[in-house]
């Protein structure tokens, strides 16, 4: 993972989980908006969102600044959840 070459292996795993989680949360939110029956239930989505937030707090101990997608990048404007670095920029 060249974008985060300065991170420990554990932190690299965290950033990959954050990226995957953001993609999954965005997909589930999109499904919910169109009343897709396959969308996650509110409680499931809320739990996943809370876990994503907790994971980012742990990640920020290793990488206090910058977007989870890498230097000079930002979270999608369509994402229902964005990383702290992008939140501060908006």
Secondary structure as the mmCIF struct_conf table of DSSP 4:
data_model
#
loop_
_struct_conf.conf_type_id
_struct_conf.id
_struct_conf.beg_label_comp_id
_struct_conf.beg_label_asym_id
_struct_conf.beg_label_seq_id
_struct_conf.end_label_comp_id
_struct_conf.end_label_asym_id
_struct_conf.end_label_seq_id
HELX_RH_3T_P HELX_RH_3T_P1 UNK A 2 UNK A 4
TURN_TY1_P TURN_TY1_P1 UNK A 5 UNK A 6
BEND BEND1 UNK A 7 UNK A 7
HELX_RH_AL_P HELX_RH_AL_P1 UNK A 9 UNK A 33
TURN_TY1_P TURN_TY1_P2 UNK A 34 UNK A 35
TURN_TY1_P TURN_TY1_P3 UNK A 37 UNK A 38
BEND BEND2 UNK A 39 UNK A 39
HELX_LH_PP_P HELX_LH_PP_P1 UNK A 40 UNK A 41
HELX_RH_AL_P HELX_RH_AL_P2 UNK A 42 UNK A 62
BEND BEND3 UNK A 65 UNK A 66
TURN_TY1_P TURN_TY1_P4 UNK A 68 UNK A 69
TURN_TY1_P TURN_TY1_P5 UNK A 71 UNK A 72
TURN_TY1_P TURN_TY1_P6 UNK A 77 UNK A 78
BEND BEND4 UNK A 80 UNK A 81
HELX_RH_AL_P HELX_RH_AL_P3 UNK A 84 UNK A 89
#
